[in-house]
């Protein structure tokens, strides 16, 4: 019997068979790199027996695509839906924050943002050195994207050239791909994009958007964080993600725009805005 080779780390001595999938393929686990994968060819489904005319046919279930954005976005909570008392409290918190804390833009963050704004540009993406792409994943300057272990492991196992190729492909699709930004972001976060890079998830993708469009995107890097802030600070209950209407990319973008609208005037930049939102959340 041929040995099973892990497609990620290309090892065979630590690969174990887990189960047979419904389509006849096998599922195996590589305990060396903690990667689960399917292998083999699906078993052709047997042809159904002839159905008598008197027997009603069963309709095959279909994957329902996400509803068009134009039909969904009007249902997303609006700034006008914030209760007057909640809005008054949020404004009082902002006034307290602005009088009680001082803020100066961090030159280090400004340099970091400027550098990666070029790295992710159409002109810079293919010219940037590979080490800069790795640096962006690991460096918390301007916004921590969490534990980089998954990304670092994939970077080592795939090799830096393949890792960099995938990061470039994901970034180009996010910023300049076809279709709406919200749906491109969903493809990348959910891993359905063909050239996905393990570990380059929602936080890194959202930070990329904040770098290239710093006037629009607040560096609050997950929808879960923005949803918690909207509830605690403004009393708005934002929807949970689903696969048909409230996809993660749509919610991530729309919640960002909603919070920016609610923030109003008085904050110096979006880093200042993120600082206030986190502070206000903690006061609740």
C-alpha positions in Angstrom: 0.0 0.0 0.0 1.4 3.4 -1.0 2.2 5.8 1.8 0.1 8.9 2.2 2.1 12.1 1.8 1.0 15.4 3.5 0.5 18.0 0.7 1.5 20.8 3.1 4.8 19.6 4.7 5.4 16.7 2.2 6.1 14.2 5.0 4.6 10.7 5.2 5.8 9.2 8.5 3.3 11.1 10.7 0.2 10.9 8.5 -2.7 8.9 9.9 -6.0 7.9 8.3 -9.0 9.4 10.1 -12.1 8.3 8.1 -13.7 7.6 4.8 -15.7 10.6 3.5 -19.2 10.3 2.1 -17.9 10.7 -1.5 -15.4 7.8 -1.1 -12.3 9.9 -0.5 -10.2 9.4 2.6 -9.5 12.0 5.2 -6.1 12.0 6.8 -4.2 14.0 9.5 -0.6 15.0 9.4 0.5 15.2 13.1 3.8 16.7 12.2 2.3 20.0 10.9 -1.3 19.6 12.4 -2.9 19.6 8.9 -6.0 17.7 7.9 -6.6 16.9 4.2 -8.6 14.7 1.9 -7.0 12.4 -0.8 -8.1 10.0 -3.4 -10.8 10.3 -6.0 -14.5 10.5 -5.3 -16.4 7.3 -5.9 -18.9 7.8 -8.8 -22.4 7.8 -7.5 -24.5 4.9 -8.7 -27.0 5.8 -11.3 -30.5 6.0 -9.8 -33.0 3.4 -10.8 -35.6 4.3 -13.3 -38.4 6.2 -11.6 -42.0 5.4 -12.4 -44.0 8.2 -13.8 -46.4 8.1 -10.9 -43.5 8.7 -8.4 -42.8 12.4 -7.8 -39.2 13.3 -8.3 -37.1 14.8 -5.5 -35.6 18.1 -6.1 -31.9 18.2 -5.4 -30.9 20.8 -2.8 -28.9 23.7 -4.1 -26.3 25.9 -2.5 -28.0 29.3 -2.1 -25.7 32.1 -3.2 -25.5 35.3 -1.1 -28.3 37.7 -1.7 -27.3 40.7 -3.8 -25.9 43.6 -1.7 -28.5 46.0 -2.9 -31.2 43.9 -1.2 -29.3 43.4 2.0 -27.6 46.7 2.9 -30.9 48.6 3.5 -31.6 46.1 6.3 -28.3 46.7 8.1 -28.7 48.9 11.2 -28.3 52.6 10.6 -26.9 55.5 12.7 -30.4 56.9 12.7 -31.5 53.8 14.7 -29.4 54.7 17.7 -31.7 55.6 20.6 -31.3 59.3 21.6 -30.3 58.4 25.2 -27.6 56.0 23.9 -26.3 58.6 21.5 -26.2 61.3 24.2 -24.2 58.9 26.4 -21.8 58.2 23.6 -21.3 61.9 23.0 -20.6 62.4 26.7 -18.1 59.6 26.7 -16.4 61.2 23.7 -16.2 64.6 25.4 -14.8 63.0 28.5 -12.2 61.1 26.5 -11.1 64.2 24.5 -10.7 66.3 27.7 -9.1 63.6 29.8 -6.5 62.2 27.4 -4.0 63.7 25.0 -3.2 62.3 21.6 -0.4 62.8 19.1 -0.1 60.8 16.0 2.7 58.2 16.4 5.5 58.9 13.9 6.4 55.2 13.9 2.8 54.3 13.0 2.8 56.9 10.2 6.0 55.5 8.7 4.7 52.0 8.9 1.4 53.0 7.3 3.2 54.9 4.5 5.6 52.0 3.8 2.9 49.4 3.5 0.6 51.7 1.6 3.2 51.5 -1.2 3.9 47.8 -0.6 0.2 47.0 -1.3 -0.2 49.4 -4.2 -0.5 48.2 -7.7 3.0 49.4 -8.5 4.6 48.2 -5.3 3.1 44.7 -4.6 5.3 42.8 -7.0 8.4 44.9 -6.3 8.3 44.7 -2.5 10.8 42.4 -0.9 9.5 39.2 0.5 10.6 40.0 4.0 8.3 43.0 4.1 5.2 40.8 3.5 6.4 38.6 6.4 7.0 41.7 8.6 3.4 42.9 8.0 2.0 39.7 9.4 4.2 39.8 12.5 4.5 43.5 13.4 1.8 44.9 15.6 2.6 48.6 14.7 -0.7 50.5 14.3 -2.9 47.5 15.2 -2.2 44.0 16.5 -3.5 41.2 14.3 -3.2 38.5 17.0 -1.2 35.4 17.3 0.8 34.9 14.0 1.6 31.2 14.7 -0.6 29.8 12.0 0.8 32.1 9.4 4.4 31.6 10.5 4.0 27.8 10.3 2.5 28.0 6.8 5.2 30.4 5.7 7.9 27.8 6.8 6.2 24.8 5.4 5.2 26.3 2.0 8.4 28.2 1.7 8.8 32.0 1.5 8.4 32.2 -2.3 5.1 30.3 -2.3 4.0 32.2 0.8 4.8 35.5 -0.7 3.0 34.6 -4.0 -0.2 33.7 -2.1 -0.1 36.9 0.0 0.4 39.0 -3.1 -2.5 37.2 -4.8 -4.8 37.7 -1.8 -3.9 41.3 -1.5 -4.4 42.0 -5.2 -7.8 40.3 -5.1 -8.8 42.2 -2.0 -7.8 45.7 -3.3 -8.3 45.3 -7.1 -10.3 42.2 -7.8 -13.6 41.9 -9.6 -16.9 42.5 -7.8 -17.8 44.3 -4.6 -15.1 44.8 -1.9 -17.5 43.2 0.7 -17.8 40.0 -1.3 -14.1 39.8 -2.1 -13.3 40.2 1.6 -15.8 37.3 2.3 -14.0 35.1 -0.2 -10.7 35.7 1.5 -11.8 35.4 5.1 -13.8 32.2 4.4 -10.8 30.6 2.5 -12.8 30.0 -0.7 -10.3 32.1 -2.7 -8.1 29.6 -4.7 -4.8 31.0 -3.6 -5.5 31.5 0.1 -2.6 31.7 2.6 -3.2 30.1 6.0 -3.1 32.6 8.8 -3.7 35.6 6.5 -7.2 36.1 7.8 -9.7 38.8 8.8 -7.4 40.8 11.0 -4.6 41.1 8.4 -7.0 41.7 5.6 -8.8 44.5 7.6 -5.4 46.0 8.6 -4.5 46.0 4.9 -7.7 48.0 4.1 -6.9 50.4 6.9 -3.4 51.0 5.5 -4.4 51.6 2.0 -7.6 53.7 2.9 -6.8 55.3 6.2 -9.6 57.9 6.0 -12.3 55.2 5.7 -11.1 52.2 7.8 -10.7 52.3 11.6 -8.0 49.8 12.8 -10.4 47.8 14.8 -9.5 44.6 13.0 -12.4 42.1 13.6 -16.1 42.2 13.1 -16.5 40.6 16.6 -14.8 43.6 18.1 -16.8 46.1 16.1 -20.0 44.3 17.0 -19.2 44.4 20.7 -18.3 48.1 20.5 -21.6 49.0 18.7 -23.5 47.2 21.4 -21.7 48.6 24.4 -21.2 52.2 23.2 -24.2 52.9 21.0 -26.7 50.2 22.0 -26.9 48.8 18.5 -27.2 45.0 18.1 -25.5 44.1 14.8 -26.4 40.8 13.1 -24.4 37.6 13.4 -22.6 36.4 10.3 -24.3 34.0 8.0 -23.7 32.7 4.4 -26.7 34.3 2.6 -27.2 37.8 3.7 -24.8 38.8 6.5 -21.6 37.5 5.1 -18.5 38.3 7.1 -17.0 40.7 4.5 -20.2 42.7 4.3 -20.5 42.9 8.0 -16.9 43.9 8.5 -17.1 46.7 6.0 -20.6 48.0 6.9 -19.9 48.0 10.7 -16.7 50.0 10.0 -18.7 52.6 8.0 -21.4 52.7 10.6 -19.0 53.4 13.5 -17.2 56.1 11.5 -20.5 57.8 10.9 -21.5 57.6 14.6 -18.1 59.0 15.7 -18.7 62.3 14.0 -16.2 65.1 14.5 -13.4 65.8 17.0 -11.1 62.8 16.6 -7.8 63.5 14.9 -7.5 60.3 12.8 -8.7 56.7 12.6 -6.1 55.5 15.1 -7.5 58.1 17.6 -11.0 56.9 16.7 -10.0 53.3 17.5 -8.4 54.3 20.8 -11.7 56.1 21.8 -13.9 53.2 20.7 -11.9 50.7 22.8 -11.9 53.1 25.8 -15.6 53.7 25.5 -16.3 50.0 25.3 -14.4 49.5 28.5 -16.5 52.1 30.3 -19.7 50.1 29.8 
